[in-house]
Amino acid sequence: MANYGWKPGVSVHAGKYGGMRYFITDAVKAADVLLHHWPVRAPKGQKHLVARLTLLKCLEGKCDAERARQAFIEAAEEAGILAR
């Protein structure tokens, strides 16, 4: 079984209006946030697409969790939802 977990975790402000804080520690949860909990006002730019594709590869066992983590962070930064 592939290792989808990562450390350190990544916090983002997500949910429909960005009012919920999510603490992401694995590719499965990151994919869920990207697909189902991305704020409606947050842009879905190029880095969002790259993160989705990278996470899919990770879930298929074709890339490592750290690469997926970095792609998720870049998408969150691009959208302005990364919590610090």
N, CA, C and O atoms as a Maestro MAE file, in Angstrom:
{
 s_m_m2io_version
 :::
 2.0.0
}

f_m_ct {
 s_m_title
 :::
 protein
 m_atom[336] {
  # First column is atom index #
  i_m_mmod_type
  r_m_x_coord
  r_m_y_coord
  r_m_z_coord
  i_m_residue_number
  s_m_chain_name
  s_m_pdb_residue_name
  s_m_pdb_atom_name
  i_m_atomic_number
  :::
  1 25 0.848 -1.185 0.000 1 A "MET " " N  " 7
  2 3 0.000 0.000 0.000 1 A "MET " " CA " 6
  3 2 0.886 1.238 0.000 1 A "MET " " C  " 6
  4 15 1.902 1.287 0.693 1 A "MET " " O  " 8
  5 25 0.496 2.224 -0.774 2 A "ALA " " N  " 7
  6 3 1.272 3.455 -0.879 2 A "ALA " " CA " 6
  7 2 1.152 4.283 0.402 2 A "ALA " " C  " 6
  8 15 0.163 4.188 1.129 2 A "ALA " " O  " 8
  9 25 2.166 5.085 0.658 3 A "ASN " " N  " 7
  10 3 2.155 5.983 1.808 3 A "ASN " " CA " 6
  11 2 1.663 7.344 1.349 3 A "ASN " " C  " 6
  12 15 2.363 8.049 0.622 3 A "ASN " " O  " 8
  13 25 0.452 7.717 1.773 4 A "TYR " " N  " 7
  14 3 -0.139 8.981 1.376 4 A "TYR " " CA " 6
  15 2 0.064 10.076 2.409 4 A "TYR " " C  " 6
  16 15 -0.218 11.240 2.126 4 A "TYR " " O  " 8
  17 25 0.548 9.736 3.605 5 A "GLY " " N  " 7
  18 3 0.662 10.706 4.686 5 A "GLY " " CA " 6
  19 2 1.859 11.620 4.522 5 A "GLY " " C  " 6
  20 15 2.845 11.289 3.864 5 A "GLY " " O  " 8
  21 25 1.736 12.788 5.149 6 A "TRP " " N  " 7
  22 3 2.860 13.732 5.103 6 A "TRP " " CA " 6
  23 2 2.966 14.508 6.406 6 A "TRP " " C  " 6
  24 15 2.002 14.676 7.153 6 A "TRP " " O  " 8
  25 25 4.183 14.970 6.638 7 A "LYS " " N  " 7
  26 3 4.484 15.822 7.790 7 A "LYS " " CA " 6
  27 2 5.420 16.914 7.309 7 A "LYS " " C  " 6
  28 15 6.288 16.641 6.480 7 A "LYS " " O  " 8
  29 25 5.284 18.115 7.785 8 A "PRO " " N  " 7
  30 3 4.219 18.557 8.675 8 A "PRO " " CA " 6
  31 2 2.913 18.720 7.920 8 A "PRO " " C  " 6
  32 15 2.894 18.806 6.692 8 A "PRO " " O  " 8
  33 25 1.828 18.761 8.670 9 A "GLY " " N  " 7
  34 3 0.513 18.968 8.083 9 A "GLY " " CA " 6
  35 2 0.388 20.370 7.513 9 A "GLY " " C  " 6
  36 15 1.216 21.239 7.786 9 A "GLY " " O  " 8
  37 25 -0.638 20.580 6.731 10 A "VAL " " N  " 7
  38 3 -0.883 21.859 6.066 10 A "VAL " " CA " 6
  39 2 -2.272 22.352 6.470 10 A "VAL " " C  " 6
  40 15 -3.249 21.611 6.357 10 A "VAL " " O  " 8
  41 25 -2.366 23.591 6.938 11 A "SER " " N  " 7
  42 3 -3.655 24.178 7.317 11 A "SER " " CA " 6
  43 2 -4.145 25.125 6.226 11 A "SER " " C  " 6
  44 15 -3.390 25.946 5.704 11 A "SER " " O  " 8
  45 25 -5.422 24.988 5.898 12 A "VAL " " N  " 7
  46 3 -6.048 25.877 4.918 12 A "VAL " " CA " 6
  47 2 -7.411 26.324 5.427 12 A "VAL " " C  " 6
  48 15 -8.046 25.647 6.236 12 A "VAL " " O  " 8
  49 25 -7.844 27.481 4.932 13 A "HIS " " N  " 7
  50 3 -9.192 27.979 5.198 13 A "HIS " " CA " 6
  51 2 -10.039 27.550 4.010 13 A "HIS " " C  " 6
  52 15 -9.874 28.073 2.908 13 A "HIS " " O  " 8
  53 25 -10.941 26.607 4.224 14 A "ALA " " N  " 7
  54 3 -11.723 26.053 3.128 14 A "ALA " " CA " 6
  55 2 -13.194 25.980 3.524 14 A "ALA " " C  " 6
  56 15 -13.645 26.699 4.415 14 A "ALA " " O  " 8
  57 25 -13.921 25.116 2.862 15 A "GLY " " N  " 7
  58 3 -15.365 25.082 3.025 15 A "GLY " " CA " 6
  59 2 -15.973 26.050 2.031 15 A "GLY " " C  " 6
  60 15 -15.248 26.813 1.392 15 A "GLY " " O  " 8
  61 25 -17.255 26.036 1.890 16 A "LYS " " N  " 7
  62 3 -17.935 26.830 0.863 16 A "LYS " " CA " 6
  63 2 -17.496 28.295 0.855 16 A "LYS " " C  " 6
  64 15 -17.235 28.860 -0.207 16 A "LYS " " O  " 8
  65 25 -17.415 28.907 2.036 17 A "TYR " " N  " 7
  66 3 -17.052 30.321 2.116 17 A "TYR " " CA " 6
  67 2 -15.681 30.555 2.753 17 A "TYR " " C  " 6
  68 15 -15.335 31.690 3.081 17 A "TYR " " O  " 8
  69 25 -14.913 29.499 2.927 18 A "GLY " " N  " 7
  70 3 -13.581 29.634 3.497 18 A "GLY " " CA " 6
  71 2 -13.568 29.822 4.998 18 A "GLY " " C  " 6
  72 15 -12.550 30.221 5.564 18 A "GLY " " O  " 8
  73 25 -14.679 29.541 5.647 19 A "GLY " " N  " 7
  74 3 -14.788 29.772 7.077 19 A "GLY " " CA " 6
  75 2 -14.347 28.616 7.953 19 A "GLY " " C  " 6
  76 15 -14.316 28.748 9.176 19 A "GLY " " O  " 8
  77 25 -14.008 27.490 7.356 20 A "MET " " N  " 7
  78 3 -13.568 26.341 8.143 20 A "MET " " CA " 6
  79 2 -12.070 26.144 7.949 20 A "MET " " C  " 6
  80 15 -11.537 26.331 6.855 20 A "MET " " O  " 8
  81 25 -11.417 25.770 9.011 21 A "ARG " " N  " 7
  82 3 -9.984 25.504 8.920 21 A "ARG " " CA " 6
  83 2 -9.786 23.988 8.855 21 A "ARG " " C  " 6
  84 15 -10.260 23.244 9.714 21 A "ARG " " O  " 8
  85 25 -9.086 23.559 7.831 22 A "TYR " " N  " 7
  86 3 -8.791 22.150 7.639 22 A "TYR " " CA " 6
  87 2 -7.304 21.929 7.879 22 A "TYR " " C  " 6
  88 15 -6.471 22.718 7.433 22 A "TYR " " O  " 8
  89 25 -6.979 20.861 8.580 23 A "PHE " " N  " 7
  90 3 -5.589 20.478 8.807 23 A "PHE " " CA " 6
  91 2 -5.360 19.203 8.007 23 A "PHE " " C  " 6
  92 15 -5.896 18.145 8.336 23 A "PHE " " O  " 8
  93 25 -4.564 19.315 6.960 24 A "ILE " " N  " 7
  94 3 -4.373 18.237 5.995 24 A "ILE " " CA " 6
  95 2 -3.065 17.504 6.281 24 A "ILE " " C  " 6
  96 15 -2.001 18.121 6.343 24 A "ILE " " O  " 8
  97 25 -3.151 16.187 6.453 25 A "THR " " N  " 7
  98 3 -1.952 15.389 6.733 25 A "THR " " CA " 6
  99 2 -1.760 14.241 5.752 25 A "THR " " C  " 6
  100 15 -0.876 13.405 5.935 25 A "THR " " O  " 8
  101 25 -2.586 14.200 4.711 26 A "ASP " " N  " 7
  102 3 -2.398 13.133 3.723 26 A "ASP " " CA " 6
  103 2 -3.037 13.506 2.387 26 A "ASP " " C  " 6
  104 15 -3.840 14.435 2.296 26 A "ASP " " O  " 8
  105 25 -2.662 12.766 1.371 27 A "ALA " " N  " 7
  106 3 -3.118 13.047 0.013 27 A "ALA " " CA " 6
  107 2 -4.614 12.808 -0.157 27 A "ALA " " C  " 6
  108 15 -5.254 13.475 -0.970 27 A "ALA " " O  " 8
  109 25 -5.176 11.878 0.586 28 A "VAL " " N  " 7
  110 3 -6.604 11.593 0.475 28 A "VAL " " CA " 6
  111 2 -7.415 12.810 0.915 28 A "VAL " " C  " 6
  112 15 -8.327 13.235 0.207 28 A "VAL " " O  " 8
  113 25 -7.091 13.368 2.070 29 A "LYS " " N  " 7
  114 3 -7.805 14.545 2.572 29 A "LYS " " CA " 6
  115 2 -7.562 15.758 1.672 29 A "LYS " " C  " 6
  116 15 -8.479 16.541 1.423 29 A "LYS " " O  " 8
  117 25 -6.341 15.911 1.188 30 A "ALA " " N  " 7
  118 3 -6.030 17.024 0.294 30 A "ALA " " CA " 6
  119 2 -6.879 16.950 -0.975 30 A "ALA " " C  " 6
  120 15 -7.405 17.965 -1.432 30 A "ALA " " O  " 8
  121 25 -7.010 15.761 -1.537 31 A "ALA " " N  " 7
  122 3 -7.832 15.589 -2.730 31 A "ALA " " CA " 6
  123 2 -9.291 15.920 -2.425 31 A "ALA " " C  " 6
  124 15 -9.971 16.540 -3.242 31 A "ALA " " O  " 8
  125 25 -9.769 15.513 -1.262 32 A "ASP " " N  " 7
  126 3 -11.140 15.814 -0.854 32 A "ASP " " CA " 6
  127 2 -11.356 17.327 -0.770 32 A "ASP " " C  " 6
  128 15 -12.373 17.836 -1.241 32 A "ASP " " O  " 8
  129 25 -10.416 18.036 -0.180 33 A "VAL " " N  " 7
  130 3 -10.534 19.494 -0.071 33 A "VAL " " CA " 6
  131 2 -10.501 20.134 -1.461 33 A "VAL " " C  " 6
  132 15 -11.314 21.008 -1.760 33 A "VAL " " O  " 8
  133 25 -9.575 19.707 -2.300 34 A "LEU " " N  " 7
  134 3 -9.485 20.274 -3.653 34 A "LEU " " CA " 6
  135 2 -10.765 20.058 -4.452 34 A "LEU " " C  " 6
  136 15 -11.204 20.946 -5.182 34 A "LEU " " O  " 8
  137 25 -11.354 18.894 -4.313 35 A "LEU " " N  " 7
  138 3 -12.518 18.553 -5.125 35 A "LEU " " CA " 6
  139 2 -13.858 18.989 -4.537 35 A "LEU " " C  " 6
  140 15 -14.786 19.315 -5.277 35 A "LEU " " O  " 8
  141 25 -13.957 18.995 -3.197 36 A "HIS " " N  " 7
  142 3 -15.269 19.179 -2.583 36 A "HIS " " CA " 6
  143 2 -15.384 20.340 -1.607 36 A "HIS " " C  " 6
  144 15 -16.498 20.745 -1.274 36 A "HIS " " O  " 8
  145 25 -14.272 20.884 -1.141 37 A "HIS " " N  " 7
  146 3 -14.333 21.895 -0.091 37 A "HIS " " CA " 6
  147 2 -13.570 23.172 -0.423 37 A "HIS " " C  " 6
  148 15 -13.334 23.998 0.459 37 A "HIS " " O  " 8
  149 25 -13.184 23.343 -1.678 38 A "TRP " " N  " 7
  150 3 -12.469 24.554 -2.093 38 A "TRP " " CA " 6
  151 2 -13.448 25.716 -2.005 38 A "TRP " " C  " 6
  152 15 -14.559 25.605 -2.523 38 A "TRP " " O  " 8
  153 25 -13.087 26.810 -1.380 39 A "PRO " " N  " 7
  154 3 -14.017 27.942 -1.260 39 A "PRO " " CA " 6
  155 2 -14.473 28.451 -2.630 39 A "PRO " " C  " 6
  156 15 -13.696 28.483 -3.584 39 A "PRO " " O  " 8
  157 25 -15.727 28.840 -2.706 40 A "VAL " " N  " 7
  158 3 -16.271 29.290 -3.989 40 A "VAL " " CA " 6
  159 2 -15.579 30.553 -4.494 40 A "VAL " " C  " 6
  160 15 -15.489 30.762 -5.704 40 A "VAL " " O  " 8
  161 25 -15.092 31.395 -3.590 41 A "ARG " " N  " 7
  162 3 -14.420 32.637 -4.007 41 A "ARG " " CA " 6
  163 2 -12.931 32.437 -4.298 41 A "ARG " " C  " 6
  164 15 -12.289 33.320 -4.867 41 A "ARG " " O  " 8
  165 25 -12.387 31.302 -3.919 42 A "ALA " " N  " 7
  166 3 -10.955 31.053 -4.132 42 A "ALA " " CA " 6
  167 2 -10.723 30.630 -5.578 42 A "ALA " " C  " 6
  168 15 -11.428 29.762 -6.094 42 A "ALA " " O  " 8
  169 25 -9.738 31.240 -6.231 43 A "PRO " " N  " 7
  170 3 -9.484 30.878 -7.628 43 A "PRO " " CA " 6
  171 2 -9.015 29.439 -7.775 43 A "PRO " " C  " 6
  172 15 -8.334 28.891 -6.909 43 A "PRO " " O  " 8
  173 25 -9.395 28.853 -8.885 44 A "LYS " " N  " 7
  174 3 -8.925 27.515 -9.261 44 A "LYS " " CA " 6
  175 2 -8.023 27.709 -10.469 44 A "LYS " " C  " 6
  176 15 -8.414 27.465 -11.610 44 A "LYS " " O  " 8
  177 25 -6.812 28.152 -10.188 45 A "GLY " " N  " 7
  178 3 -5.863 28.466 -11.239 45 A "GLY " " CA " 6
  179 2 -5.039 27.274 -11.680 45 A "GLY " " C  " 6
  180 15 -5.385 26.122 -11.421 45 A "GLY " " O  " 8
  181 25 -3.956 27.575 -12.342 46 A "GLN " " N  " 7
  182 3 -3.068 26.547 -12.885 46 A "GLN " " CA " 6
  183 2 -2.514 25.646 -11.780 46 A "GLN " " C  " 6
  184 15 -2.411 24.434 -11.969 46 A "GLN " " O  " 8
  185 25 -2.162 26.216 -10.641 47 A "LYS " " N  " 7
  186 3 -1.581 25.408 -9.564 47 A "LYS " " CA " 6
  187 2 -2.627 24.488 -8.932 47 A "LYS " " C  " 6
  188 15 -2.286 23.422 -8.421 47 A "LYS " " O  " 8
  189 25 -3.880 24.889 -8.964 48 A "HIS " " N  " 7
  190 3 -4.963 24.024 -8.497 48 A "HIS " " CA " 6
  191 2 -5.038 22.786 -9.390 48 A "HIS " " C  " 6
  192 15 -5.146 21.664 -8.896 48 A "HIS " " O  " 8
  193 25 -4.982 22.992 -10.695 49 A "LEU " " N  " 7
  194 3 -5.017 21.876 -11.638 49 A "LEU " " CA " 6
  195 2 -3.805 20.970 -11.447 49 A "LEU " " C  " 6
  196 15 -3.939 19.747 -11.426 49 A "LEU " " O  " 8
  197 25 -2.633 21.562 -11.310 50 A "VAL " " N  " 7
  198 3 -1.415 20.764 -11.096 50 A "VAL " " CA " 6
  199 2 -1.540 19.946 -9.819 50 A "VAL " " C  " 6
  200 15 -1.159 18.776 -9.790 50 A "VAL " " O  " 8
  201 25 -2.072 20.556 -8.762 51 A "ALA " " N  " 7
  202 3 -2.240 19.833 -7.496 51 A "ALA " " CA " 6
  203 2 -3.203 18.658 -7.665 51 A "ALA " " C  " 6
  204 15 -2.949 17.569 -7.150 51 A "ALA " " O  " 8
  205 25 -4.283 18.870 -8.368 52 A "ARG " " N  " 7
  206 3 -5.239 17.779 -8.590 52 A "ARG " " CA " 6
  207 2 -4.593 16.625 -9.331 52 A "ARG " " C  " 6
  208 15 -4.763 15.465 -8.955 52 A "ARG " " O  " 8
  209 25 -3.855 16.937 -10.379 53 A "LEU " " N  " 7
  210 3 -3.187 15.884 -11.153 53 A "LEU " " CA " 6
  211 2 -2.105 15.182 -10.332 53 A "LEU " " C  " 6
  212 15 -1.962 13.961 -10.400 53 A "LEU " " O  " 8
  213 25 -1.352 15.953 -9.562 54 A "THR " " N  " 7
  214 3 -0.287 15.385 -8.734 54 A "THR " " CA " 6
  215 2 -0.873 14.489 -7.649 54 A "THR " " C  " 6
  216 15 -0.360 13.398 -7.401 54 A "THR " " O  " 8
  217 25 -1.938 14.942 -7.004 55 A "LEU " " N  " 7
  218 3 -2.576 14.124 -5.970 55 A "LEU " " CA " 6
  219 2 -3.133 12.835 -6.551 55 A "LEU " " C  " 6
  220 15 -3.045 11.783 -5.919 55 A "LEU " " O  " 8
  221 25 -3.703 12.904 -7.739 56 A "LEU " " N  " 7
  222 3 -4.193 11.694 -8.389 56 A "LEU " " CA " 6
  223 2 -3.045 10.709 -8.617 56 A "LEU " " C  " 6
  224 15 -3.182 9.514 -8.353 56 A "LEU " " O  " 8
  225 25 -1.923 11.215 -9.106 57 A "LYS " " N  " 7
  226 3 -0.759 10.349 -9.306 57 A "LYS " " CA " 6
  227 2 -0.306 9.738 -7.985 57 A "LYS " " C  " 6
  228 15 0.040 8.558 -7.925 57 A "LYS " " O  " 8
  229 25 -0.310 10.542 -6.935 58 A "CYS " " N  " 7
  230 3 0.102 10.048 -5.619 58 A "CYS " " CA " 6
  231 2 -0.840 8.934 -5.157 58 A "CYS " " C  " 6
  232 15 -0.386 7.901 -4.666 58 A "CYS " " O  " 8
  233 25 -2.127 9.140 -5.311 59 A "LEU " " N  " 7
  234 3 -3.097 8.136 -4.891 59 A "LEU " " CA " 6
  235 2 -2.994 6.861 -5.719 59 A "LEU " " C  " 6
  236 15 -3.373 5.783 -5.259 59 A "LEU " " O  " 8
  237 25 -2.487 6.982 -6.923 60 A "GLU " " N  " 7
  238 3 -2.249 5.813 -7.767 60 A "GLU " " CA " 6
  239 2 -0.896 5.165 -7.464 60 A "GLU " " C  " 6
  240 15 -0.550 4.139 -8.049 60 A "GLU " " O  " 8
  241 25 -0.128 5.773 -6.541 61 A "GLY " " N  " 7
  242 3 1.187 5.249 -6.186 61 A "GLY " " CA " 6
  243 2 2.276 5.633 -7.159 61 A "GLY " " C  " 6
  244 15 3.317 4.978 -7.206 61 A "GLY " " O  " 8
  245 25 2.062 6.689 -7.946 62 A "LYS " " N  " 7
  246 3 3.012 7.093 -8.981 62 A "LYS " " CA " 6
  247 2 3.831 8.323 -8.628 62 A "LYS " " C  " 6
  248 15 4.608 8.795 -9.458 62 A "LYS " " O  " 8
  249 25 3.680 8.859 -7.416 63 A "CYS " " N  " 7
  250 3 4.549 9.930 -6.946 63 A "CYS " " CA " 6
  251 2 4.565 9.883 -5.425 63 A "CYS " " C  " 6
  252 15 3.709 9.249 -4.807 63 A "CYS " " O  " 8
  253 25 5.529 10.547 -4.835 64 A "ASP " " N  " 7
  254 3 5.627 10.479 -3.374 64 A "ASP " " CA " 6
  255 2 4.756 11.538 -2.709 64 A "ASP " " C  " 6
  256 15 4.356 12.522 -3.331 64 A "ASP " " O  " 8
  257 25 4.477 11.312 -1.443 65 A "ALA " " N  " 7
  258 3 3.584 12.181 -0.686 65 A "ALA " " CA " 6
  259 2 4.138 13.598 -0.560 65 A "ALA " " C  " 6
  260 15 3.363 14.554 -0.567 65 A "ALA " " O  " 8
  261 25 5.432 13.757 -0.446 66 A "GLU " " N  " 7
  262 3 6.009 15.100 -0.295 66 A "GLU " " CA " 6
  263 2 5.776 15.938 -1.546 66 A "GLU " " C  " 6
  264 15 5.520 17.139 -1.457 66 A "GLU " " O  " 8
  265 25 5.863 15.321 -2.679 67 A "ARG " " N  " 7
  266 3 5.593 16.051 -3.930 67 A "ARG " " CA " 6
  267 2 4.129 16.506 -3.970 67 A "ARG " " C  " 6
  268 15 3.835 17.632 -4.372 67 A "ARG " " O  " 8
  269 25 3.225 15.631 -3.553 68 A "ALA " " N  " 7
  270 3 1.808 15.977 -3.503 68 A "ALA " " CA " 6
  271 2 1.566 17.084 -2.481 68 A "ALA " " C  " 6
  272 15 0.779 17.997 -2.732 68 A "ALA " " O  " 8
  273 25 2.231 17.012 -1.340 69 A "ARG " " N  " 7
  274 3 2.103 18.036 -0.303 69 A "ARG " " CA " 6
  275 2 2.505 19.404 -0.851 69 A "ARG " " C  " 6
  276 15 1.802 20.394 -0.647 69 A "ARG " " O  " 8
  277 25 3.638 19.450 -1.547 70 A "GLN " " N  " 7
  278 3 4.125 20.718 -2.090 70 A "GLN " " CA " 6
  279 2 3.163 21.275 -3.133 70 A "GLN " " C  " 6
  280 15 2.922 22.482 -3.166 70 A "GLN " " O  " 8
  281 25 2.618 20.421 -3.976 71 A "ALA " " N  " 7
  282 3 1.662 20.874 -4.985 71 A "ALA " " CA " 6
  283 2 0.401 21.426 -4.320 71 A "ALA " " C  " 6
  284 15 -0.158 22.420 -4.783 71 A "ALA " " O  " 8
  285 25 -0.048 20.790 -3.237 72 A "PHE " " N  " 7
  286 3 -1.222 21.272 -2.511 72 A "PHE " " CA " 6
  287 2 -0.943 22.634 -1.883 72 A "PHE " " C  " 6
  288 15 -1.786 23.530 -1.939 72 A "PHE " " O  " 8
  289 25 0.234 22.792 -1.286 73 A "ILE " " N  " 7
  290 3 0.616 24.074 -0.683 73 A "ILE " " CA " 6
  291 2 0.626 25.177 -1.736 73 A "ILE " " C  " 6
  292 15 0.114 26.270 -1.491 73 A "ILE " " O  " 8
  293 25 1.195 24.907 -2.890 74 A "GLU " " N  " 7
  294 3 1.253 25.911 -3.953 74 A "GLU " " CA " 6
  295 2 -0.141 26.306 -4.432 74 A "GLU " " C  " 6
  296 15 -0.384 27.479 -4.716 74 A "GLU " " O  " 8
  297 25 -1.056 25.348 -4.526 75 A "ALA " " N  " 7
  298 3 -2.426 25.652 -4.924 75 A "ALA " " CA " 6
  299 2 -3.108 26.520 -3.859 75 A "ALA " " C  " 6
  300 15 -3.815 27.473 -4.187 75 A "ALA " " O  " 8
  301 25 -2.892 26.183 -2.596 76 A "ALA " " N  " 7
  302 3 -3.493 26.959 -1.509 76 A "ALA " " CA " 6
  303 2 -2.928 28.373 -1.464 76 A "ALA " " C  " 6
  304 15 -3.666 29.327 -1.220 76 A "ALA " " O  " 8
  305 25 -1.620 28.515 -1.700 77 A "GLU " " N  " 7
  306 3 -1.010 29.857 -1.741 77 A "GLU " " CA " 6
  307 2 -1.582 30.657 -2.907 77 A "GLU " " C  " 6
  308 15 -1.924 31.829 -2.746 77 A "GLU " " O  " 8
  309 25 -1.688 30.037 -4.074 78 A "GLU " " N  " 7
  310 3 -2.227 30.710 -5.253 78 A "GLU " " CA " 6
  311 2 -3.653 31.214 -4.983 78 A "GLU " " C  " 6
  312 15 -4.029 32.292 -5.443 78 A "GLU " " O  " 8
  313 25 -4.434 30.440 -4.243 79 A "ALA " " N  " 7
  314 3 -5.822 30.787 -3.951 79 A "ALA " " CA " 6
  315 2 -5.969 31.705 -2.740 79 A "ALA " " C  " 6
  316 15 -7.053 32.231 -2.486 79 A "ALA " " O  " 8
  317 25 -4.892 31.895 -2.000 80 A "GLY " " N  " 7
  318 3 -4.952 32.746 -0.815 80 A "GLY " " CA " 6
  319 2 -5.657 32.117 0.371 80 A "GLY " " C  " 6
  320 15 -6.210 32.826 1.212 80 A "GLY " " O  " 8
  321 25 -5.644 30.779 0.450 81 A "ILE " " N  " 7
  322 3 -6.338 30.106 1.555 81 A "ILE " " CA " 6
  323 2 -5.406 29.371 2.505 81 A "ILE " " C  " 6
  324 15 -5.863 28.714 3.440 81 A "ILE " " O  " 8
  325 25 -4.108 29.477 2.273 82 A "LEU " " N  " 7
  326 3 -3.143 28.819 3.162 82 A "LEU " " CA " 6
  327 2 -3.157 29.511 4.520 82 A "LEU " " C  " 6
  328 15 -2.990 30.728 4.605 82 A "LEU " " O  " 8
  329 25 -3.355 28.742 5.570 83 A "ALA " " N  " 7
  330 3 -3.362 29.298 6.934 83 A "ALA " " CA " 6
  331 2 -1.960 29.226 7.505 83 A "ALA " " C  " 6
  332 15 -1.286 28.203 7.383 83 A "ALA " " O  " 8
  333 25 -1.529 30.282 8.112 84 A "ARG " " N  " 7
  334 3 -0.182 30.315 8.679 84 A "ARG " " CA " 6
  335 2 -0.252 30.444 10.169 84 A "ARG " " C  " 6
  336 15 0.782 30.490 10.835 84 A "ARG " " O  " 8
  :::
 }
 m_bond[335] {
  # First column is bond index #
  i_m_from
  i_m_to
  i_m_order
  :::
  1 1 2 1
  2 2 3 1
  3 3 4 2
  4 3 5 1
  5 5 6 1
  6 6 7 1
  7 7 8 2
  8 7 9 1
  9 9 10 1
  10 10 11 1
  11 11 12 2
  12 11 13 1
  13 13 14 1
  14 14 15 1
  15 15 16 2
  16 15 17 1
  17 17 18 1
  18 18 19 1
  19 19 20 2
  20 19 21 1
  21 21 22 1
  22 22 23 1
  23 23 24 2
  24 23 25 1
  25 25 26 1
  26 26 27 1
  27 27 28 2
  28 27 29 1
  29 29 30 1
  30 30 31 1
  31 31 32 2
  32 31 33 1
  33 33 34 1
  34 34 35 1
  35 35 36 2
  36 35 37 1
  37 37 38 1
  38 38 39 1
  39 39 40 2
  40 39 41 1
  41 41 42 1
  42 42 43 1
  43 43 44 2
  44 43 45 1
  45 45 46 1
  46 46 47 1
  47 47 48 2
  48 47 49 1
  49 49 50 1
  50 50 51 1
  51 51 52 2
  52 51 53 1
  53 53 54 1
  54 54 55 1
  55 55 56 2
  56 55 57 1
  57 57 58 1
  58 58 59 1
  59 59 60 2
  60 59 61 1
  61 61 62 1
  62 62 63 1
  63 63 64 2
  64 63 65 1
  65 65 66 1
  66 66 67 1
  67 67 68 2
  68 67 69 1
  69 69 70 1
  70 70 71 1
  71 71 72 2
  72 71 73 1
  73 73 74 1
  74 74 75 1
  75 75 76 2
  76 75 77 1
  77 77 78 1
  78 78 79 1
  79 79 80 2
  80 79 81 1
  81 81 82 1
  82 82 83 1
  83 83 84 2
  84 83 85 1
  85 85 86 1
  86 86 87 1
  87 87 88 2
  88 87 89 1
  89 89 90 1
  90 90 91 1
  91 91 92 2
  92 91 93 1
  93 93 94 1
  94 94 95 1
  95 95 96 2
  96 95 97 1
  97 97 98 1
  98 98 99 1
  99 99 100 2
  100 99 101 1
  101 101 102 1
  102 102 103 1
  103 103 104 2
  104 103 105 1
  105 105 106 1
  106 106 107 1
  107 107 108 2
  108 107 109 1
  109 109 110 1
  110 110 111 1
  111 111 112 2
  112 111 113 1
  113 113 114 1
  114 114 115 1
  115 115 116 2
  116 115 117 1
  117 117 118 1
  118 118 119 1
  119 119 120 2
  120 119 121 1
  121 121 122 1
  122 122 123 1
  123 123 124 2
  124 123 125 1
  125 125 126 1
  126 126 127 1
  127 127 128 2
  128 127 129 1
  129 129 130 1
  130 130 131 1
  131 131 132 2
  132 131 133 1
  133 133 134 1
  134 134 135 1
  135 135 136 2
  136 135 137 1
  137 137 138 1
  138 138 139 1
  139 139 140 2
  140 139 141 1
  141 141 142 1
  142 142 143 1
  143 143 144 2
  144 143 145 1
  145 145 146 1
  146 146 147 1
  147 147 148 2
  148 147 149 1
  149 149 150 1
  150 150 151 1
  151 151 152 2
  152 151 153 1
  153 153 154 1
  154 154 155 1
  155 155 156 2
  156 155 157 1
  157 157 158 1
  158 158 159 1
  159 159 160 2
  160 159 161 1
  161 161 162 1
  162 162 163 1
  163 163 164 2
  164 163 165 1
  165 165 166 1
  166 166 167 1
  167 167 168 2
  168 167 169 1
  169 169 170 1
  170 170 171 1
  171 171 172 2
  172 171 173 1
  173 173 174 1
  174 174 175 1
  175 175 176 2
  176 175 177 1
  177 177 178 1
  178 178 179 1
  179 179 180 2
  180 179 181 1
  181 181 182 1
  182 182 183 1
  183 183 184 2
  184 183 185 1
  185 185 186 1
  186 186 187 1
  187 187 188 2
  188 187 189 1
  189 189 190 1
  190 190 191 1
  191 191 192 2
  192 191 193 1
  193 193 194 1
  194 194 195 1
  195 195 196 2
  196 195 197 1
  197 197 198 1
  198 198 199 1
  199 199 200 2
  200 199 201 1
  201 201 202 1
  202 202 203 1
  203 203 204 2
  204 203 205 1
  205 205 206 1
  206 206 207 1
  207 207 208 2
  208 207 209 1
  209 209 210 1
  210 210 211 1
  211 211 212 2
  212 211 213 1
  213 213 214 1
  214 214 215 1
  215 215 216 2
  216 215 217 1
  217 217 218 1
  218 218 219 1
  219 219 220 2
  220 219 221 1
  221 221 222 1
  222 222 223 1
  223 223 224 2
  224 223 225 1
  225 225 226 1
  226 226 227 1
  227 227 228 2
  228 227 229 1
  229 229 230 1
  230 230 231 1
  231 231 232 2
  232 231 233 1
  233 233 234 1
  234 234 235 1
  235 235 236 2
  236 235 237 1
  237 237 238 1
  238 238 239 1
  239 239 240 2
  240 239 241 1
  241 241 242 1
  242 242 243 1
  243 243 244 2
  244 243 245 1
  245 245 246 1
  246 246 247 1
  247 247 248 2
  248 247 249 1
  249 249 250 1
  250 250 251 1
  251 251 252 2
  252 251 253 1
  253 253 254 1
  254 254 255 1
  255 255 256 2
  256 255 257 1
  257 257 258 1
  258 258 259 1
  259 259 260 2
  260 259 261 1
  261 261 262 1
  262 262 263 1
  263 263 264 2
  264 263 265 1
  265 265 266 1
  266 266 267 1
  267 267 268 2
  268 267 269 1
  269 269 270 1
  270 270 271 1
  271 271 272 2
  272 271 273 1
  273 273 274 1
  274 274 275 1
  275 275 276 2
  276 275 277 1
  277 277 278 1
  278 278 279 1
  279 279 280 2
  280 279 281 1
  281 281 282 1
  282 282 283 1
  283 283 284 2
  284 283 285 1
  285 285 286 1
  286 286 287 1
  287 287 288 2
  288 287 289 1
  289 289 290 1
  290 290 291 1
  291 291 292 2
  292 291 293 1
  293 293 294 1
  294 294 295 1
  295 295 296 2
  296 295 297 1
  297 297 298 1
  298 298 299 1
  299 299 300 2
  300 299 301 1
  301 301 302 1
  302 302 303 1
  303 303 304 2
  304 303 305 1
  305 305 306 1
  306 306 307 1
  307 307 308 2
  308 307 309 1
  309 309 310 1
  310 310 311 1
  311 311 312 2
  312 311 313 1
  313 313 314 1
  314 314 315 1
  315 315 316 2
  316 315 317 1
  317 317 318 1
  318 318 319 1
  319 319 320 2
  320 319 321 1
  321 321 322 1
  322 322 323 1
  323 323 324 2
  324 323 325 1
  325 325 326 1
  326 326 327 1
  327 327 328 2
  328 327 329 1
  329 329 330 1
  330 330 331 1
  331 331 332 2
  332 331 333 1
  333 333 334 1
  334 334 335 1
  335 335 336 2
  :::
 }
}
